[in-house]
Amino acid sequence: MKYYFITLILALMFSCSNDELKKELEWDKKKSMELNRKLAQKEKLDILMFLENHPKLKMQETGSGLFYQITKTNLTGTPSKPGMEASVKYKISFLNGDLCYETPKGELSYFKIDHSDIETGVQEGVKKMKTGERAVLIVSSHLAHGITGDQNKIPPATTLVIELELVDLF
C-alpha cells in the first residue's frame, strides 16, 4: 500500500509538470521573430562596443548589418563579381580576440562568389573588394553560422571578426 501511494504521488507530479512543460514549449513565428530581434540588438550592441574599443577601425555598415573596412586598397585590382572563383587568405576571430580559424600558412582558400556555402557575410564582403585588397569584416551571427554555430569551434549566435585578403579571381 505504501508503494502504491508513492507511485500515485509521483505520477501526479510528473503529469502536472508535463502539462507545464508543454505550455513552456509552445512556440510560434511571433516568438521566433522576437527572439531573433533581441539577438540582433544584443549583437549590434556588442559590435558597437567592440568598435568603441578599436578606434582605428573606421567601418561602414551595409543594409544587411555587415560591418566592413578595406584596410589595404588596390586601385588597379580586378573587382569581384558573383560567379567568380575567389582565392583568399583569412583569419576568423571572436570579438574578444580569440582566433578560431585561419588559412594554413602557404595555402589559399577557394570559393565561388554567391555560389558556395561560405558565410553570407563573407560573400557580401568579398564583393566590396578587388584583387590584392585586404579587409576587416564584422559578421553578426545571422550573416555567419546563425543560432547553431558551426558545430565545431564557433558557438551558437556568435559574432565574428574576419580579416580577409582577396588574393585572386578566376
C-alpha positions in Angstrom: 0.0 0.0 0.0 2.9 2.3 0.9 4.5 1.9 -2.6 1.1 2.4 -4.3 0.7 5.7 -2.5 4.3 6.9 -3.5 3.7 5.8 -7.1 0.4 7.7 -7.2 2.1 10.9 -5.9 5.0 10.6 -8.4 2.5 10.0 -11.3 0.6 13.1 -10.3 3.8 15.2 -10.0 5.0 14.1 -13.4 1.7 14.6 -15.1 1.4 18.2 -13.8 5.0 19.0 -14.9 4.4 17.6 -18.4 1.4 19.9 -18.9 3.5 22.9 -17.7 6.4 21.8 -19.9 4.1 21.6 -22.9 2.9 25.1 -22.3 6.5 26.4 -22.0 7.5 24.6 -25.2 4.7 26.1 -27.3 6.5 28.2 -29.9 5.3 30.2 -32.8 6.5 32.5 -35.5 6.0 35.6 -33.4 8.2 34.2 -30.6 10.9 33.3 -33.1 10.8 36.8 -34.6 11.0 38.4 -31.1 14.0 36.1 -30.1 15.8 37.0 -33.4 15.1 40.7 -32.9 16.6 40.6 -29.3 19.6 38.6 -30.5 20.2 41.1 -33.3 20.0 44.0 -30.9 22.4 42.4 -28.5 24.9 41.6 -31.2 24.7 45.1 -32.6 25.5 46.5 -29.1 28.4 44.1 -28.8 29.7 45.2 -32.2 29.4 48.9 -31.3 31.2 48.3 -28.0 34.0 46.4 -29.9 34.3 49.4 -32.3 34.4 51.8 -29.4 37.4 49.9 -28.1 39.1 49.7 -31.5 39.1 53.4 -32.7 41.4 52.7 -35.6 38.6 50.7 -37.3 36.5 53.1 -39.4 33.9 50.7 -40.6 31.0 51.1 -42.9 27.7 49.2 -42.3 25.7 47.6 -45.1 21.9 47.3 -45.1 22.3 43.7 -44.0 24.2 44.6 -40.9 27.7 43.7 -42.2 30.4 46.0 -40.9 33.5 46.2 -43.2 36.6 48.3 -43.8 39.0 47.9 -46.7 42.4 48.1 -44.9 44.6 47.8 -48.0 43.4 49.1 -51.3 44.4 48.2 -54.8 43.1 50.7 -57.4 44.2 48.5 -60.3 42.8 45.3 -58.9 40.0 43.3 -60.6 36.7 44.0 -59.0 34.9 40.8 -57.7 31.6 39.8 -59.1 29.1 37.0 -58.4 30.1 33.7 -60.1 33.8 34.4 -60.0 36.1 32.0 -58.2 37.9 33.8 -55.3 41.2 32.7 -53.7 41.5 34.2 -50.3 43.5 34.2 -47.1 41.6 34.7 -43.8 41.7 34.8 -40.1 38.4 34.3 -38.1 38.3 35.5 -34.5 35.7 36.3 -31.9 35.1 39.8 -30.7 37.3 39.0 -27.6 40.2 38.4 -30.0 40.4 34.6 -29.7 41.4 33.1 -33.0 39.2 30.2 -34.1 40.2 29.6 -37.8 42.8 30.8 -40.3 44.1 29.8 -43.6 47.0 27.4 -43.2 50.4 29.0 -43.8 51.3 28.9 -47.5 47.8 27.9 -48.6 44.8 29.6 -50.0 41.1 29.0 -49.6 38.8 29.0 -52.7 35.1 29.6 -53.2 32.7 30.7 -55.9 31.2 34.1 -55.0 27.5 33.8 -54.3 27.5 30.1 -55.3 29.1 28.3 -52.2 28.3 27.6 -48.6 30.7 30.3 -47.4 29.1 32.6 -44.8 26.7 35.2 -46.3 28.7 38.0 -44.6 32.0 36.9 -46.3 30.2 36.6 -49.7 28.9 40.2 -49.2 32.3 41.5 -48.0 34.3 40.0 -50.8 32.0 41.7 -53.4 33.2 45.0 -51.9 36.8 44.1 -52.7 39.3 44.0 -55.6 42.2 41.6 -56.1 45.1 42.4 -53.8 42.9 44.1 -51.2 42.5 43.4 -47.6 39.5 44.0 -45.4 38.2 43.5 -41.9 34.7 42.3 -41.6 32.5 42.1 -38.5 29.9 39.5 -39.3 27.0 39.0 -36.9 25.6 35.5 -36.4 22.7 36.0 -38.9 25.3 36.5 -41.6 27.6 33.8 -40.4 26.6 30.5 -38.6 23.3 31.6 -37.1 21.9 30.3 -33.8 23.5 26.9 -34.2 27.2 27.9 -34.7 29.3 25.7 -36.9 29.1 22.6 -34.6 32.9 22.8 -34.2 34.7 25.9 -33.0 32.1 28.7 -33.4 29.4 28.6 -30.7 25.8 29.4 -31.4 24.8 33.1 -32.0 28.4 34.3 -32.3 29.6 37.5 -34.0 32.9 37.0 -35.9 35.8 39.3 -36.9 37.2 38.2 -40.2 40.4 39.5 -41.7 40.2 38.8 -45.4 42.7 39.1 -48.2 41.4 38.7 -51.8 44.4 37.2 -53.5 43.0 36.4 -56.9 39.8 36.0 -59.0 39.2 33.5 -61.8 
